[in-house]
């Protein structure tokens, strides 16, 4: 019970078919894009199985990066200054709903794509008890329960571990990964002044959520207090999603 990873297809190795184009996160079942499908927001899926050099692993259109494990990973834009509040998110259902008042340890690995002009540290994880789909509001108006506290994620060579503990309210069945802040509240740093893309694009791999006996003292409360102060958008009534 305490060792099972509750994230389905956590390492992006399973697919419905080998991806043949960009914007193909949905091939890495059951991962999907929570945004409106026709919106230009479209997270990507990279795998060594493909013959398309744009989404090949390790050498693709965004740079050169081996998977943290296996031969596949996801990718998404955290901020893109060409478009106001442009965001991309990755969503996945959990193996089962979380138990109220139980503690869970979350981990994922991130890597900054070589084409990125900017890096950011404003990445969070939102636990939802309902499916979030076909959303057209950016950034998504939710307060993530786990936020990155490692600072700017600037490494384009090695994978950076993002982790945290979460005490469930009960019934959470989905997680969404991305930047939930608007442009004015997102902090960035230039990592490549010559880069053509004025964005911060990240690869994601090896996502896990494991139930643990107790949370590290103060971790969850600290994250919740920080999130409440930093995220100006209120959590919307999920019945209206």
Backbone torsions as a table, in degrees:
resi	resn	phi	psi	omega
1	UNK	NA	-40.2	-176.1
2	UNK	-86.1	-8.2	-176.3
3	UNK	-110.3	-7.9	-176.5
4	UNK	-76.2	130.3	173.9
5	UNK	-78.2	121.7	-176.1
6	UNK	-87.4	-1.6	178.2
7	UNK	-89.1	124.7	178.6
8	UNK	-76.5	139.5	-178.4
9	UNK	47.6	56.3	-171.6
10	UNK	-66.4	-24.4	-176.2
11	UNK	-108.5	10.5	175.5
12	UNK	59.8	29.6	-179.5
13	UNK	-91.0	-24.3	-179.1
14	UNK	-90.1	137.1	179.5
15	UNK	-144.9	152.4	177.0
16	UNK	-72.6	-35.2	169.2
17	UNK	-157.3	155.9	-179.8
18	UNK	-61.6	130.0	-177.7
19	UNK	-63.3	142.8	179.8
20	UNK	-124.5	5.1	179.8
21	UNK	-155.4	164.4	174.9
22	UNK	-69.6	173.2	-179.3
23	UNK	66.0	26.1	-170.7
24	UNK	-107.6	33.9	-178.9
25	UNK	-55.3	-34.2	-177.3
26	UNK	-61.4	-18.1	175.8
27	UNK	-68.1	-27.2	179.8
28	UNK	-85.2	64.8	-174.6
29	UNK	-56.5	140.2	2.2
30	UNK	-98.0	23.7	175.4
31	UNK	-63.7	146.7	179.0
32	UNK	-156.8	170.3	179.8
33	UNK	-92.8	119.2	-179.9
34	UNK	-76.2	-6.1	-177.5
35	UNK	-86.7	167.6	176.8
36	UNK	-57.6	127.0	-176.1
37	UNK	-55.9	-32.7	-177.7
38	UNK	-83.1	-7.4	177.3
39	UNK	-70.5	152.9	-179.7
40	UNK	-69.7	-8.7	175.3
41	UNK	-73.3	118.4	-173.3
42	UNK	-154.8	94.6	178.5
43	UNK	-62.8	158.7	-170.1
44	UNK	-115.7	164.0	176.7
45	UNK	-131.0	126.4	-177.9
46	UNK	-115.5	136.9	179.0
47	UNK	-155.6	146.2	-178.5
48	UNK	-70.1	-13.8	-177.7
49	UNK	-72.3	-20.4	-171.5
50	UNK	-79.3	154.8	173.0
51	UNK	-97.9	-1.5	179.1
52	UNK	-84.6	113.4	-176.3
53	UNK	-64.5	-18.1	-179.4
54	UNK	-68.0	-30.6	-175.7
55	UNK	-123.6	23.0	179.8
56	UNK	-77.7	154.4	174.4
57	UNK	-117.7	124.0	16.3
58	UNK	-99.2	-11.6	-172.0
59	UNK	-101.7	110.0	-177.8
60	UNK	-135.5	-175.1	-172.1
61	UNK	-69.3	-12.9	-179.3
62	UNK	-101.7	-7.3	179.7
63	UNK	147.0	-158.2	-179.1
64	UNK	-124.7	118.1	-179.6
65	UNK	-156.4	121.3	170.7
66	UNK	-72.2	152.8	175.7
67	UNK	-65.4	152.4	175.3
68	UNK	-64.3	-36.6	170.9
69	UNK	-147.7	150.9	179.2
70	UNK	70.1	-144.5	-174.9
71	UNK	-135.0	16.0	-178.6
72	UNK	-138.3	155.7	173.4
73	UNK	-161.8	164.7	176.6
74	UNK	-98.1	170.0	179.0
75	UNK	-153.1	148.0	-178.4
76	UNK	-159.8	153.6	177.0
77	UNK	-87.6	129.7	177.5
78	UNK	-91.2	-29.0	174.3
79	UNK	-159.7	142.6	-178.2
80	UNK	-141.4	105.3	-170.7
81	UNK	-70.7	-9.7	177.3
82	UNK	-70.7	-26.4	-179.6
83	UNK	-126.8	133.9	-178.3
84	UNK	-63.1	126.4	176.4
85	UNK	55.7	30.7	176.5
86	UNK	-67.3	131.6	-179.7
87	UNK	-142.2	154.8	168.9
88	UNK	-131.4	143.2	-176.6
89	UNK	-132.0	155.0	174.8
90	UNK	-119.2	128.0	-179.8
91	UNK	-124.4	145.1	178.5
92	UNK	-149.4	140.3	173.7
93	UNK	-75.7	154.1	177.7
94	UNK	-91.4	163.3	179.0
95	UNK	-59.2	-39.6	176.8
96	UNK	-154.8	163.2	180.0
97	UNK	-66.7	149.2	-179.8
98	UNK	-76.8	150.7	-179.7
99	UNK	-89.6	136.9	-179.4
100	UNK	-59.3	139.2	176.2
101	UNK	65.5	11.7	175.6
102	UNK	-94.9	151.5	-176.9
103	UNK	-101.2	139.9	-179.1
104	UNK	-132.8	140.4	178.1
105	UNK	-104.9	125.8	-177.9
106	UNK	-107.8	141.6	173.9
107	UNK	-143.6	148.7	168.7
108	UNK	-156.2	161.0	179.0
109	UNK	-116.6	137.0	-178.3
110	UNK	-127.3	151.7	177.4
111	UNK	-145.5	132.0	-179.8
112	UNK	-77.2	126.8	179.5
113	UNK	-68.6	146.5	-175.0
114	UNK	-62.3	-27.1	-176.4
115	UNK	-76.9	-9.1	-173.3
116	UNK	-72.3	132.3	172.5
117	UNK	-81.1	-30.3	-175.1
118	UNK	-118.7	160.0	167.7
119	UNK	-126.9	153.4	177.1
120	UNK	-138.9	164.9	172.8
121	UNK	-116.3	2.4	-174.9
122	UNK	-86.0	76.9	179.4
123	UNK	-128.2	135.4	-178.7
124	UNK	-139.2	171.0	179.0
125	UNK	-127.3	124.1	-179.7
126	UNK	-109.7	129.0	177.6
127	UNK	-98.1	124.8	-176.5
128	UNK	-123.6	142.7	175.6
129	UNK	-91.4	-0.5	177.5
130	UNK	-132.7	157.0	176.7
131	UNK	-67.6	128.4	174.5
132	UNK	-105.9	113.6	-173.4
133	UNK	-148.2	154.2	177.8
134	UNK	54.6	39.7	-178.3
135	UNK	-86.5	137.3	-176.6
136	UNK	-119.9	11.4	179.9
137	UNK	-106.6	128.3	180.0
138	UNK	-127.5	138.8	-7.1
139	UNK	-69.1	163.3	177.9
140	UNK	-57.4	133.7	-172.1
141	UNK	-84.5	56.0	178.6
142	UNK	-127.5	154.3	176.7
143	UNK	-100.3	113.3	-179.7
144	UNK	-66.0	139.3	-179.5
145	UNK	-81.6	-21.9	175.0
146	UNK	-122.0	129.9	178.6
147	UNK	-126.8	150.7	177.6
148	UNK	-66.5	129.6	176.9
149	UNK	-123.0	23.6	-179.3
150	UNK	-95.0	-2.1	-176.7
151	UNK	91.3	-162.5	-180.0
152	UNK	-64.1	135.3	178.6
153	UNK	-97.1	95.7	-170.1
154	UNK	-108.9	-8.6	-172.4
155	UNK	-74.5	121.0	176.3
156	UNK	-100.1	-2.8	-179.4
157	UNK	-104.5	-52.6	-177.7
158	UNK	-101.1	157.2	176.9
159	UNK	-83.2	138.4	-179.9
160	UNK	-103.6	127.7	179.3
161	UNK	-81.7	129.0	172.2
162	UNK	-115.6	128.1	-175.8
163	UNK	-148.4	164.7	177.5
164	UNK	177.9	162.4	178.0
165	UNK	-103.0	150.3	-178.1
166	UNK	-141.4	128.2	173.3
167	UNK	-94.4	116.5	-172.8
168	UNK	-73.9	146.7	171.6
169	UNK	-86.4	-18.5	177.7
170	UNK	110.9	130.2	176.2
171	UNK	93.5	-5.8	179.1
172	UNK	-62.4	126.4	-174.2
173	UNK	-125.5	-4.9	-177.9
174	UNK	-139.1	152.3	169.7
175	UNK	-125.3	144.3	176.3
176	UNK	-124.5	131.6	-178.1
177	UNK	-112.6	133.0	176.7
178	UNK	164.2	-168.5	177.9
179	UNK	-99.0	114.9	-176.4
180	UNK	-98.2	6.2	178.0
181	UNK	-95.0	154.0	173.5
182	UNK	-80.0	173.7	-175.4
183	UNK	-59.4	-39.7	-176.7
184	UNK	-65.6	-26.3	-177.8
185	UNK	-104.1	1.2	177.3
186	UNK	-92.2	127.5	178.8
187	UNK	-99.7	137.0	-179.7
188	UNK	-134.5	163.8	174.9
189	UNK	-137.5	140.4	178.9
190	UNK	-75.5	127.2	178.0
191	UNK	-111.4	-19.6	178.0
192	UNK	-149.9	98.6	-176.1
193	UNK	-68.0	-16.6	-179.1
194	UNK	-92.5	-5.7	-176.4
195	UNK	-64.4	141.4	-179.6
196	UNK	-76.9	-39.5	-178.1
197	UNK	-80.0	120.8	179.4
198	UNK	-90.6	61.6	-175.8
199	UNK	-142.6	179.0	170.5
200	UNK	-126.5	105.3	-176.7
201	UNK	-109.8	135.7	-177.1
202	UNK	-128.5	143.7	168.2
203	UNK	-89.5	150.5	179.5
204	UNK	-130.8	139.8	179.8
205	UNK	-154.6	158.4	173.4
206	UNK	49.4	66.4	178.3
207	UNK	-90.1	133.1	-178.8
208	UNK	-141.9	149.0	174.1
209	UNK	-140.4	115.0	-173.7
210	UNK	-126.9	132.9	176.5
211	UNK	-71.3	135.8	179.5
212	UNK	-128.6	159.6	-175.2
213	UNK	-60.7	-45.6	-178.3
214	UNK	-144.1	151.6	176.5
215	UNK	-80.3	150.5	172.2
216	UNK	-61.2	133.1	-173.4
217	UNK	-55.0	122.6	172.9
218	UNK	85.2	-13.4	-174.8
219	UNK	-64.0	-53.4	-176.3
220	UNK	-66.0	-43.1	-179.9
221	UNK	-63.2	-39.1	179.6
222	UNK	-64.3	-44.9	179.6
223	UNK	-62.3	-41.1	-179.0
224	UNK	-65.7	-40.0	179.3
225	UNK	-66.9	-41.8	178.3
226	UNK	-63.3	-44.3	-178.3
227	UNK	-62.7	-41.0	-178.9
228	UNK	-62.1	-32.9	-178.6
229	UNK	-82.9	-28.1	-172.0
230	UNK	-97.2	-22.0	-174.5
231	UNK	-104.3	108.6	-174.9
232	UNK	-74.7	-19.8	-176.0
233	UNK	-84.2	129.2	179.6
234	UNK	-74.9	157.6	173.0
235	UNK	-71.1	125.5	-178.1
236	UNK	-77.8	164.4	176.4
237	UNK	-68.8	111.0	-173.9
238	UNK	-66.7	-15.6	175.4
239	UNK	-68.9	-18.8	-178.9
240	UNK	-97.4	2.2	179.2
241	UNK	-70.5	NA	NA
